[in-house]
Amino acid sequence: MAQALGMIETRGLIGSIEAADAMVKAADVKLLAQEKVDAALVSVFIEGDVGAVQAALEAGKAAAERVGELVSWHFIPRPDEEVRAVLKKSDPPAKPSAPEKEAKAGGVGIRRKKEAKDAAQPQVVAAPDISLSKDQGGDANGSEDTGKPSGKR
């Protein structure tokens, strides 16, 4: 099956989202990208089978006109591989994950924040069990016999 490329450009983000939703629901196409071109201009790119992309574009055009302003649309039946390479370049670079950020920063920032948080937390220490029986040097209440009067008679 030959792959085709479909493009819709709208004025405003909402129209482009509505067009993308309609295109993906209308036919078996893959949403490639959504690019903010200029002030309020947004382009949506899809690919799939030639017939599916044509049907998806018709649904996307109608949806974009219903909600916002359709500026332009275009259909390329079998784009060259270099065109696909241009589209792939427009993908934003992946954001580094937390471990990658820590490794790039030398791990200092995240570790310091964690240490500061840990230092701010009160530390709870369990009291030792000091119950003593009478034959271990304590009285029946579990207190030690220090030889001093307790004040109780």
Long-range contacts (C-beta under 8 A, 24 or more apart in sequence): 1-49, 1-50, 2-49, 2-50, 2-77, 2-78, 3-47, 3-48, 3-49, 3-50, 3-78, 3-79, 4-47, 4-48, 4-49, 4-50, 4-52, 4-53, 4-54, 4-75, 4-76, 4-77, 4-78, 4-79, 5-32, 5-45, 5-46, 5-47, 5-53, 5-75, 5-76, 5-79, 5-83, 5-84, 5-87, 6-45, 6-46, 6-47, 6-48, 6-53, 6-54, 6-56, 6-57, 6-60, 6-73, 6-74, 6-75, 6-76, 7-43, 7-44, 7-45, 7-46, 7-72, 7-73, 7-74, 7-75, 7-76, 8-43, 8-44, 8-57, 8-60, 8-61, 8-64, 8-70, 8-72, 8-73, 9-37, 9-41, 9-42, 9-43, 9-44, 9-70, 9-71, 9-72, 9-73, 10-41, 10-42, 10-44, 10-64, 10-68, 10-69, 10-70, 10-71, 11-40, 11-41, 11-42, 11-68, 11-69, 11-71, 12-40, 12-42, 12-68, 12-69, 13-42, 14-67, 14-68, 15-42, 15-63, 15-64, 15-67, 15-68, 15-69, 15-70, 16-42, 16-43, 16-44, 16-64, 16-68, 18-63, 18-64, 18-66, 18-67, 18-68, 19-44, 19-60, 19-61, 19-63, 19-64, 19-70, 20-44, 20-46, 20-60, 21-63, 22-56, 22-59, 22-60, 22-62, 22-63, 22-64, 23-56, 23-57, 23-59, 23-60, 23-63, 24-56, 25-59, 26-55, 26-56, 26-58, 26-59, 26-60, 27-51, 27-52, 27-53, 27-55, 27-56, 27-59, 28-52, 29-53, 29-56, 32-87, 33-87, 33-90, 33-91, 35-90, 41-71, 45-87, 50-77, 50-78
